Amino acid sequence: MGSRVISIAKEFYNTLRSLQDQESNNPCIYEEDTQILKMNGDKIPVLNTYCGNQPLFICEQPVPKIYEPDDQPMTKTSNCANEDTANEDTANEDTANDDDAEDDANSLPELGPQPLTIMKARQLLSWYTLSQNANVSAVDNNPALHPLWVRCDMSDPARTAWVGAETVRTGNKVSAVKLYSITCKGSTVDKKALITLDVLKQEHKKRHPPSSTAIKGSARFSLFGSTVVENTTVESQSSVTVDFKWSHVESVLETPPLSSTATLNIRVAIGDMRSPMYEMYRELEFLQSLADGLRTGETEWMEPLESTSAVNLTKAFLEELQGTAKTLQEDAAKTAENSKPTTDMDTPIFNSFLERGDLDFVEQLWVRMRKSVTSYQDIGDCLKLVTEALRYGDIKPWIHRDSSSSLSKLILQSYHQQIDHVSLAGVTPVHMLLEMGLDKMRKDYINYLIGEELTTLNHLCYFLSTEVDPQEQVIRLRKLHHLLEVIMTCGTFLGLPYDRLFLLTQSCLQHYKTYPYDEEHEFKLQIKPALISHFYQK
């Protein structure tokens, strides 16, 4: 029996060690009934008291699968921080008040992480503790394991919400394991039922007579994320939370004073239909599909947004240019005006942010093609029509001076009746269309960022470089799009003022010059509590 327990402890240790050594934070399923996650302690406010920002392991039940009416299995996932992003959590080493945990579990059971039984939690802690014995595993030759915390179902008499274990080292050797237990009495609407600060101080002095006592307040509020509308959950992978910290605490569960320090934690996943950037996201996805097709040889064509074929749209566009006697600038203005919806009700929100009125010929051609092409043949046929019209002098379109696409260079050559021969065989048309999209979308982003005075061209050089290969250009453009999604979320939904948006823009630009694209990254922004007091004071 003893040898079997030791063997299980070794196996558990090896699982944790493997998870700790991985760079990714993907969850690990252990023994089918336990999910182990690696995250920072500040993601869960009630654990932040003990762990701060250090990495740790969280054990809980895997999120159950929800089956739709058509019997297609679908896995529901959630952010583990959701359960504990209650208005405030007050905890000491043995007890904690987690007022909103039960309410959240009742209203959004499908979103919250699932706890383990107290027996299972104690078993996991036993394996963790046993594995730290040098006679069981080679702990002396490895860095210490991260602390282990297990989410419990509060089914025991003490209503245990969390149990945890943390190694204590003397030099390079593990000398002890410190155990934690956090209990929860449940939610209450009557603050009088809660322990007072004076009683809390007295309890602390009983347990730690020689120590001095300092009380600090902390709270986390969720400002943006998944919502419930008429019993229907509108899920979102984006979230904006705010962490408050303050001294001079006067009561348990008090509202953070305006003198608090407040930090926004901003995590935005692109593609949210509520975002003002959603239409721009669809455009970026088409661009990404072209890049992926060039890289893999297979392209997943998006559903066309136009009922007219790409070739017919291109023909009509060229005929419009040929049949007018107005200046090219007036043609472009007319085309842009005619392409706009006739009613304000149908205008996408993003138009007021990013739509430009100075689209040149290549950009207008891109808009038509990206909404209608469904095959490589479509792209080749459309570009063949354009190059032939240029070669025979049927059109003399205007383009922006700084346009860098292959088609733009052909147009410049057409001004002097000298056009290089271009073979539209193979993947050349796709390369040309990709360049057109990169050129157009870069100008869209520049137009907004510089127009709003959020940055300068010098700070955008990394993202706008055409010296790198097209695949890298798409990655950098995606970074720029993600940055704009972050800015739009904070500007549109939180109403942050210009100085905070400017600072956030610089922070995001600096981050993405160094780190890879990552929608899971959490951007931090210091703000004054007064800016968002209307969100949390009620």
C-alpha positions as CSV (number, residue, x, y, z in Angstrom):
1,M,0.0,0.0,0.0
2,G,2.8,2.4,1.0
3,S,4.8,1.7,-2.2
4,R,1.6,2.4,-4.3
5,V,1.0,5.8,-2.6
6,I,4.7,6.7,-3.2
7,S,4.4,5.7,-6.8
8,I,1.3,7.9,-7.2
9,A,3.1,10.8,-5.5
10,K,6.0,10.5,-7.9
11,E,3.7,10.4,-10.9
12,F,1.9,13.5,-9.6
13,Y,5.2,15.2,-9.0
14,N,6.3,14.4,-12.5
15,T,3.1,15.8,-13.9
16,L,3.6,19.1,-12.0
17,R,7.2,19.3,-12.9
18,S,6.4,18.8,-16.6
19,L,3.7,21.5,-16.5
20,Q,6.0,23.9,-14.7
21,D,8.8,23.5,-17.3
22,Q,6.5,24.2,-20.2
23,E,6.4,27.7,-21.6
24,S,2.7,27.5,-22.4
25,N,-0.1,27.8,-19.8
26,N,-2.3,25.2,-21.4
27,P,-4.3,23.2,-18.8
28,C,-3.4,19.6,-18.0
29,I,-6.0,16.8,-17.3
30,Y,-4.8,14.5,-14.5
31,E,-6.7,11.2,-13.9
32,E,-9.7,12.4,-16.0
33,D,-11.4,14.1,-13.0
34,T,-8.8,16.8,-12.3
35,Q,-7.7,19.8,-14.3
36,I,-4.4,21.5,-13.4
37,L,-3.7,25.0,-14.6
38,K,-0.6,27.1,-14.3
39,M,-1.2,30.8,-13.7
40,N,-0.1,33.8,-11.6
41,G,-1.6,34.2,-8.1
42,D,-2.9,37.7,-8.8
43,K,-5.4,36.2,-11.3
44,I,-7.5,35.0,-8.3
45,P,-8.0,37.8,-5.8
46,V,-8.5,35.6,-2.7
47,L,-5.2,33.8,-3.4
48,N,-3.4,37.1,-4.1
49,T,-3.1,37.7,-0.4
50,Y,-0.9,34.6,-0.1
51,C,0.8,34.3,-3.4
52,G,1.0,37.8,-4.9
53,N,2.1,37.6,-8.5
54,Q,4.1,34.4,-8.3
55,P,3.2,31.4,-10.5
56,L,1.1,28.6,-8.9
57,F,-0.8,25.5,-9.8
58,I,-4.6,25.4,-9.6
59,C,-6.5,22.1,-9.4
60,E,-10.2,21.9,-10.2
61,Q,-12.6,19.8,-12.1
62,P,-12.5,20.0,-15.9
63,V,-15.2,22.2,-17.3
64,P,-18.0,19.9,-18.4
65,K,-19.1,19.7,-22.0
66,I,-22.4,21.2,-23.1
67,Y,-24.2,19.6,-26.0
68,E,-26.3,21.6,-28.5
69,P,-29.6,20.3,-29.8
70,D,-27.9,19.0,-33.0
71,D,-25.8,16.8,-30.7
72,Q,-22.6,18.4,-31.8
73,P,-20.3,18.4,-28.7
74,M,-19.0,21.8,-27.7
75,T,-16.6,22.5,-24.9
76,K,-17.4,25.5,-22.7
77,T,-14.3,27.2,-21.3
78,S,-13.9,30.1,-18.9
79,N,-11.4,32.2,-17.1
80,C,-10.6,30.8,-13.7
81,A,-10.5,34.3,-12.3
82,N,-14.3,34.7,-12.9
83,E,-15.5,32.9,-9.9
84,D,-13.4,35.0,-7.6
85,T,-13.8,38.4,-9.2
86,A,-16.3,39.3,-6.6
87,N,-16.6,42.9,-5.4
88,E,-14.1,42.3,-2.6
89,D,-12.4,39.4,-0.8
90,T,-11.1,39.7,2.7
91,A,-9.0,36.7,4.0
92,N,-6.5,35.7,6.6
93,E,-4.5,32.5,6.7
94,D,-7.4,30.4,7.9
95,T,-10.6,32.1,6.9
96,A,-12.0,34.3,4.1
97,N,-15.2,36.0,3.2
98,D,-16.0,35.4,-0.5
99,D,-19.4,37.1,-0.7
100,D,-20.1,36.7,-4.4
101,A,-18.8,33.2,-5.1
102,E,-22.1,31.4,-4.4
103,D,-24.2,34.1,-6.3
104,D,-21.9,33.8,-9.3
105,A,-22.1,30.0,-9.2
106,N,-25.8,30.1,-9.1
107,S,-26.3,32.6,-11.9
108,L,-23.6,31.5,-14.3
109,P,-22.8,27.8,-13.5
110,E,-21.6,27.2,-17.0
111,L,-19.0,29.9,-16.9
112,G,-17.4,29.2,-13.5
113,P,-14.6,26.7,-12.8
114,Q,-15.8,23.5,-11.1
115,P,-14.5,22.6,-7.6
116,L,-13.3,19.3,-6.3
117,T,-14.5,17.5,-3.2
118,I,-12.6,18.1,0.0
119,M,-11.4,14.5,0.1
120,K,-10.0,14.8,-3.4
121,A,-8.3,18.1,-2.4
122,R,-6.7,16.6,0.6
123,Q,-5.5,13.6,-1.5
124,L,-3.8,16.0,-4.0
125,L,-2.2,18.0,-1.2
126,S,-0.9,14.7,0.4
127,W,0.7,13.7,-2.9
128,Y,2.2,17.1,-3.3
129,T,3.6,17.1,0.3
130,L,4.9,13.5,0.0
131,S,6.6,14.2,-3.3
132,Q,8.7,16.9,-1.6
133,N,10.4,14.3,0.5
134,A,13.9,13.7,-0.9
135,N,13.5,10.0,-0.5
136,V,10.5,10.0,-2.8
137,S,11.6,12.3,-5.7
138,A,14.8,14.1,-6.7
139,V,13.6,17.4,-5.3
140,D,17.1,18.5,-4.3
141,N,18.3,18.6,-8.0
142,N,15.3,20.6,-9.3
143,P,13.9,24.1,-8.7
144,A,11.1,24.2,-6.1
145,L,7.6,23.4,-7.4
146,H,5.2,26.2,-7.6
147,P,2.6,26.4,-4.8
148,L,-0.4,24.2,-5.3
149,W,-4.0,25.4,-4.6
150,V,-7.1,23.3,-4.9
151,R,-10.6,24.7,-5.4
152,C,-13.0,22.9,-3.0
153,D,-16.8,22.5,-3.1
154,M,-17.4,23.7,0.5
155,S,-19.3,20.5,1.3
156,D,-17.4,20.0,4.6
157,P,-18.7,21.5,7.9
158,A,-16.0,24.2,7.8
159,R,-17.1,25.1,4.2
160,T,-13.6,25.0,2.9
161,A,-13.3,27.0,-0.4
162,W,-9.5,26.5,-1.0
163,V,-6.7,24.4,0.4
164,G,-3.1,25.1,-0.6
165,A,0.5,23.9,-0.1
166,E,3.8,25.8,-0.5
167,T,7.3,24.5,-0.1
168,V,9.7,26.1,2.4
169,R,13.4,25.8,1.5
170,T,16.5,26.1,3.5
171,G,19.3,26.8,1.0
172,N,18.6,24.4,-1.9
173,K,16.7,21.8,0.2
174,V,13.0,21.6,0.9
175,S,12.8,21.7,4.7
176,A,9.0,21.9,5.1
177,V,5.7,22.4,3.4
178,K,3.4,25.1,4.6
179,L,-0.4,24.3,4.4
180,Y,-3.2,26.7,3.9
181,S,-7.0,26.5,4.3
182,I,-9.5,29.2,3.3
183,T,-13.1,28.8,4.4
184,C,-16.2,30.7,3.3
185,K,-19.3,31.3,5.3
186,G,-21.3,32.2,2.2
187,S,-22.8,35.4,0.9
188,T,-24.6,37.9,3.0
189,V,-26.3,41.2,2.4
190,D,-25.9,42.3,6.0
191,K,-22.5,43.7,6.8
192,K,-23.3,43.5,10.5
193,A,-23.1,39.7,10.2
194,L,-19.4,40.0,9.2
195,I,-16.4,40.1,11.5
196,T,-15.4,43.6,12.4
197,L,-11.8,44.9,12.0
198,D,-11.4,45.2,15.8
199,V,-12.4,41.5,16.3
200,L,-10.1,40.6,13.4
201,K,-7.2,42.3,15.1
202,Q,-7.9,40.6,18.3
203,E,-8.0,37.2,16.6
204,H,-4.7,37.9,14.9
205,K,-3.0,38.9,18.2
206,K,-4.3,35.6,19.8
207,R,-2.6,33.6,17.1
208,H,0.5,35.7,16.6
209,P,1.1,37.6,19.9
210,P,4.5,39.1,19.1
211,S,3.6,40.4,15.7
212,S,2.4,43.9,14.7
213,T,-0.7,44.4,12.7
214,A,-1.1,46.3,9.5
215,I,-4.4,46.3,7.6
216,K,-4.6,47.0,3.8
217,G,-7.6,46.8,1.5
218,S,-7.8,45.3,-1.9
219,A,-10.7,44.7,-4.3
220,R,-11.2,43.6,-7.9
221,F,-14.2,44.5,-10.1
222,S,-15.1,43.1,-13.4
223,L,-15.9,46.0,-15.8
224,F,-16.3,44.2,-19.1
225,G,-16.6,40.6,-20.2
226,S,-19.3,37.9,-20.5
227,T,-22.8,39.2,-19.7
228,V,-26.3,37.8,-19.2
229,V,-29.2,39.2,-21.2
230,E,-32.7,37.8,-20.4
231,N,-31.2,34.5,-19.1
232,T,-29.0,34.2,-22.1
233,T,-25.2,34.3,-21.6
234,V,-23.4,36.5,-24.1
235,E,-19.9,35.0,-23.8
236,S,-16.8,37.0,-24.4
237,Q,-13.1,36.0,-24.4
238,S,-12.3,39.7,-23.6
239,S,-12.2,41.0,-20.1
240,V,-11.4,44.3,-18.3
241,T,-11.0,44.2,-14.6
242,V,-9.7,46.8,-12.1
243,D,-7.6,46.1,-9.0
244,F,-7.8,48.6,-6.1
245,K,-5.3,48.8,-3.2
246,W,-5.6,51.2,-0.3
247,S,-4.5,51.7,3.3
248,H,-6.5,53.1,6.2
249,V,-9.2,50.5,6.0
250,E,-12.2,51.4,8.1
251,S,-14.5,48.4,7.6
252,V,-14.8,45.0,6.0
253,L,-16.1,45.1,2.4
254,E,-15.9,48.8,2.2
255,T,-16.1,50.5,-1.2
256,P,-12.6,51.5,-2.4
257,P,-11.9,55.1,-1.6
258,L,-11.0,57.6,-4.3
259,S,-7.5,57.7,-2.8
260,S,-6.9,54.1,-3.8
261,T,-4.4,53.0,-6.4
262,A,-6.3,51.5,-9.3
263,T,-4.9,49.3,-12.1
264,L,-6.8,48.2,-15.1
265,N,-6.1,44.6,-16.4
266,I,-7.1,44.6,-20.1
267,R,-7.3,41.3,-22.1
268,V,-9.0,41.7,-25.5
269,A,-9.7,38.9,-27.9
270,I,-10.3,40.2,-31.5
271,G,-13.5,39.2,-33.3
272,D,-16.1,40.3,-30.6
273,M,-19.2,41.4,-32.5
274,R,-19.8,44.1,-30.0
275,S,-16.5,45.7,-30.9
276,P,-16.4,48.9,-33.1
277,M,-13.6,47.0,-34.9
278,Y,-15.6,44.0,-36.0
279,E,-15.9,44.9,-39.7
280,M,-12.2,45.7,-39.8
281,Y,-11.6,42.3,-38.1
282,R,-13.5,40.6,-41.0
283,E,-11.2,42.4,-43.5
284,L,-8.2,41.2,-41.5
285,E,-9.4,37.6,-41.5
286,F,-9.7,37.7,-45.3
287,L,-6.1,39.0,-45.5
288,Q,-5.0,36.2,-43.1
289,S,-6.7,33.6,-45.2
290,L,-4.7,34.7,-48.2
291,A,-1.4,34.6,-46.2
292,D,-2.3,31.1,-44.9
293,G,-3.1,29.9,-48.4
294,L,0.3,31.0,-49.6
295,R,2.0,29.3,-46.7
296,T,0.1,26.0,-46.7
297,G,-1.1,25.8,-50.3
298,E,-4.7,25.6,-49.1
299,T,-7.1,28.6,-48.7
300,E,-10.4,28.6,-46.8
301,W,-12.4,31.1,-48.7
302,M,-14.8,33.2,-46.7
303,E,-18.5,33.5,-47.6
304,P,-18.8,36.4,-50.1
305,L,-20.5,39.5,-48.9
306,E,-21.6,40.5,-52.4
307,S,-24.1,38.7,-54.6
308,T,-22.4,40.0,-57.8
309,S,-19.4,38.0,-58.9
310,A,-15.9,39.4,-58.4
311,V,-15.3,39.6,-62.2
312,N,-18.5,41.5,-62.8
313,L,-17.8,43.9,-60.0
314,T,-14.3,44.6,-61.4
315,K,-15.7,45.1,-65.0
316,A,-18.3,47.6,-63.6
317,F,-15.6,49.4,-61.7
318,L,-13.4,49.7,-64.8
319,E,-16.3,50.8,-67.0
320,E,-17.2,53.5,-64.4
321,L,-13.6,54.9,-64.7
322,Q,-13.6,54.7,-68.5
323,G,-17.0,56.4,-68.9
324,T,-16.5,59.5,-66.9
325,A,-14.8,62.8,-67.9
326,K,-14.3,64.0,-64.4
327,T,-11.0,64.2,-62.7
328,L,-9.7,61.0,-61.0
329,Q,-10.0,62.6,-57.6
330,E,-13.7,63.4,-58.3
331,D,-14.2,59.8,-59.5
332,A,-12.8,58.4,-56.2
333,A,-15.0,60.7,-54.1
334,K,-18.1,59.7,-56.1
335,T,-17.3,56.0,-55.9
336,A,-16.8,56.3,-52.1
337,E,-20.0,58.3,-51.8
338,N,-22.1,55.8,-53.9
339,S,-20.7,52.8,-52.0
340,K,-21.9,54.2,-48.6
341,P,-25.3,53.0,-47.2
342,T,-28.1,55.5,-47.7
343,T,-29.3,55.3,-44.1
344,D,-27.4,56.0,-40.9
345,M,-29.1,52.9,-39.4
346,D,-27.2,50.6,-41.6
347,T,-23.8,52.2,-41.1
348,P,-21.4,50.0,-39.0
349,I,-20.1,51.6,-35.9
350,F,-16.5,51.3,-37.0
351,N,-17.1,53.6,-40.0
352,S,-16.9,56.6,-37.8
353,F,-13.6,55.5,-36.5
354,L,-11.6,54.0,-39.4
355,E,-13.4,54.5,-42.7
356,R,-11.4,56.8,-45.0
357,G,-12.7,59.0,-47.7
358,D,-9.5,59.0,-49.7
359,L,-9.3,55.5,-51.0
360,D,-7.3,55.3,-54.2
361,F,-7.9,53.0,-57.2
362,V,-6.0,50.0,-55.7
363,E,-7.7,50.3,-52.3
364,Q,-11.2,50.5,-53.9
365,L,-10.4,47.5,-56.0
366,W,-9.3,45.6,-52.9
367,V,-12.6,46.5,-51.2
368,R,-14.6,45.0,-54.1
369,M,-12.4,41.9,-54.4
370,R,-12.2,41.0,-50.8
371,K,-16.0,41.0,-50.6
372,S,-16.5,38.8,-53.6
373,V,-13.6,36.5,-54.6
374,T,-14.1,32.8,-53.8
375,S,-11.2,31.2,-55.7
376,Y,-7.8,31.7,-57.1
377,Q,-9.4,31.9,-60.6
378,D,-11.5,34.9,-59.5
379,I,-8.3,36.7,-58.3
380,G,-6.4,36.0,-61.6
381,D,-9.4,37.0,-63.8
382,C,-9.9,40.3,-62.0
383,L,-6.3,41.3,-62.1
384,K,-6.1,40.3,-65.7
385,L,-8.9,42.8,-66.5
386,V,-7.1,45.5,-64.7
387,T,-3.6,44.9,-66.2
388,E,-5.1,44.8,-69.7
389,A,-7.0,48.1,-69.1
390,L,-3.7,49.7,-67.9
391,R,-1.7,48.3,-70.9
392,Y,-4.1,49.6,-73.5
393,G,-4.5,53.0,-71.7
394,D,-8.2,52.5,-71.1
395,I,-7.8,53.9,-67.5
396,K,-5.5,56.3,-65.8
397,P,-6.2,55.7,-62.2
398,W,-4.7,57.8,-59.3
399,I,-2.9,56.1,-56.4
400,H,-1.4,57.3,-53.2
401,R,2.2,58.4,-53.6
402,D,3.5,56.0,-50.9
403,S,1.7,52.9,-52.3
404,S,4.1,49.9,-52.4
405,S,2.1,47.1,-53.9
406,S,3.0,45.4,-57.3
407,L,-0.2,46.7,-58.9
408,S,0.6,50.3,-57.7
409,K,4.0,50.0,-59.5
410,L,2.3,48.9,-62.7
411,I,0.0,51.9,-62.5
412,L,2.9,54.2,-62.1
413,Q,4.5,52.6,-65.2
414,S,1.3,53.1,-67.1
415,Y,1.6,56.8,-66.8
416,H,4.7,56.5,-69.1
417,Q,3.1,53.9,-71.4
418,Q,5.8,51.4,-70.2
419,I,4.3,48.4,-68.3
420,D,6.4,45.4,-67.4
421,H,5.0,42.0,-68.4
422,V,3.4,40.3,-65.4
423,S,2.6,36.6,-65.5
424,L,-0.7,36.0,-63.7
425,A,-0.1,32.2,-63.4
426,G,0.4,30.3,-60.2
427,V,0.2,32.2,-56.9
428,T,1.3,35.5,-58.3
429,P,-2.2,37.0,-58.3
430,V,-2.7,36.0,-54.6
431,H,0.7,37.7,-53.8
432,M,-0.6,40.8,-55.6
433,L,-3.9,40.8,-53.8
434,L,-2.2,40.3,-50.4
435,E,0.0,43.3,-51.0
436,M,-3.0,45.4,-51.9
437,G,-4.7,44.5,-48.6
438,L,-1.6,45.1,-46.5
439,D,-1.2,48.5,-48.1
440,K,-4.8,49.5,-47.6
441,M,-5.1,48.3,-44.0
442,R,-1.8,49.8,-42.9
443,K,-3.1,53.2,-44.1
444,D,-6.4,52.6,-42.2
445,Y,-4.6,52.1,-38.9
446,I,-2.2,55.0,-39.5
447,N,-5.1,57.3,-40.3
448,Y,-6.8,56.6,-37.0
449,L,-3.7,56.4,-34.7
450,I,-2.1,59.6,-36.0
451,G,-5.4,61.4,-36.6
452,E,-6.3,60.8,-32.9
453,E,-2.7,61.9,-32.0
454,L,-2.1,58.6,-30.1
455,T,1.3,58.1,-31.7
456,T,3.7,59.2,-34.5
457,L,5.0,57.6,-37.6
458,N,8.4,57.1,-35.9
459,H,6.8,54.8,-33.3
460,L,5.0,52.8,-36.0
461,C,8.0,52.1,-38.2
462,Y,8.3,48.5,-36.9
463,F,4.7,47.7,-37.8
464,L,4.7,49.4,-41.2
465,S,7.9,48.0,-42.6
466,T,7.7,46.4,-46.0
467,E,11.2,45.1,-45.9
468,V,10.2,41.9,-44.1
469,D,8.4,39.0,-45.9
470,P,4.6,39.2,-46.4
471,Q,3.9,36.6,-43.7
472,E,5.7,38.7,-41.1
473,Q,3.9,41.8,-42.4
474,V,0.6,40.1,-41.7
475,I,1.7,39.2,-38.2
476,R,2.7,42.8,-37.5
477,L,-0.5,44.1,-38.9
478,R,-2.4,41.7,-36.7
479,K,-0.5,43.2,-33.7
480,L,-1.6,46.6,-34.8
481,H,-5.2,45.5,-35.1
482,H,-5.1,44.0,-31.6
483,L,-3.6,47.2,-30.2
484,L,-6.5,49.1,-31.8
485,E,-9.1,46.7,-30.3
486,V,-7.6,47.4,-26.8
487,I,-7.7,51.1,-27.4
488,M,-11.3,51.0,-28.7
489,T,-12.5,48.8,-25.8
490,C,-11.1,51.3,-23.3
491,G,-12.2,54.4,-25.2
492,T,-15.7,53.2,-26.3
493,F,-16.9,51.1,-23.3
494,L,-15.0,52.7,-20.4
495,G,-14.8,56.2,-21.8
496,L,-11.2,56.8,-20.7
497,P,-9.8,60.2,-21.5
498,Y,-7.1,61.0,-24.1
499,D,-4.1,61.0,-21.7
500,R,-4.8,57.4,-20.5
501,L,-5.4,56.2,-24.1
502,F,-2.2,57.8,-25.2
503,L,-0.3,56.1,-22.4
504,L,-2.0,52.8,-23.2
505,T,-1.1,53.1,-26.8
506,Q,2.6,53.6,-26.1
507,S,2.6,50.6,-23.7
508,C,1.0,48.4,-26.3
509,L,3.3,49.5,-29.1
510,Q,6.4,48.9,-26.9
511,H,5.1,45.5,-25.9
512,Y,4.5,44.3,-29.4
513,K,7.9,45.5,-30.6
514,T,9.4,42.9,-28.3
515,Y,6.9,40.1,-27.8
516,P,4.9,37.8,-30.1
517,Y,1.2,38.2,-30.9
518,D,-0.8,37.0,-27.9
519,E,-4.5,37.7,-27.3
520,E,-4.2,36.2,-23.8
521,H,-1.7,38.9,-22.7
522,E,-3.1,41.3,-20.1
523,F,-2.2,44.9,-20.5
524,K,-1.9,47.0,-17.4
525,L,-2.9,50.6,-17.0
526,Q,-2.7,52.9,-13.9
527,I,-5.8,55.1,-13.7
528,K,-7.4,57.4,-11.1
529,P,-10.4,55.7,-9.4
530,A,-12.6,58.8,-10.1
531,L,-12.5,57.9,-13.8
532,I,-14.4,54.7,-13.3
533,S,-16.2,55.4,-10.0
534,H,-19.6,55.2,-11.7
535,F,-18.9,51.6,-12.5
536,Y,-18.1,50.3,-9.0
537,Q,-19.5,52.7,-6.4
538,K,-23.0,51.3,-6.8
